[in-house]
Amino acid sequence: MAKILIVEDEVEMANSLKDNFEFEGHEVSIAFDGDEGIKSVYSFSPDLIILDIMLPNKSGYDVCRELRSNEISIPIIFLSARGQEIDKVLGLELGADDYITKPFSVRELIARINAVLRRYAAKPKTNKTNYKIGKLLANFEKLTAADENGKVDLTFKEFEVLEYFVKNEGRIISRSELLDHVWGYDNFPTTRTVDNHIAKLRKKIETDPMEPKHIFTVYGLGYKFVE
Ligand code: CA
């Protein structure tokens, strides 16, 4: 089972694909234009994107280019209209994983989806390159992060704190544990250092930093991270 995002402006086509993918056991979300598609990548964090090329607002190529420039490596299968020449060179440069031309059989698309998912599953590191952390997708190998508005700058320490949270999701982490694992004892940081970093991180990952939904303060104990 995978999370599949369909970006397709033809409502009937989008709904029919959704039904078929759900029947296969996948979790599905639909976006009807390019801008909505980008937003959905960050809110839904799909394992695979079915991306129509001719879309309102932003073309499928533009959506793909924007995601790849933010180091979002989620696999993409392009849908192209009947008779539309697919720019395979451009698609390849943009990092597309496969193409299918309308009209196509759903059976064939599902076979291609499974092939792409298998390819990515065989490369677990690549598959887990982008972590969803609140409204951010973060790449801990390349130390890049982005939200629906584009790149977000994080310091090296902020990446380290986030990575530690991700590895220990759902567990209460004390300030001194964070200091031990992220700062070490070399430059005499205080628990206030931790709190300052958390406040800055919340601004970058929480929709409302005053009402955090991802980095919770557990009074008297420390913090707890939930994706
Ligand atoms: Ca279209």
Residues whose N, C-alpha, C, O or C-beta is under 5 A from the ligand:
A	BS01	CA	D9 D52 M54 L55
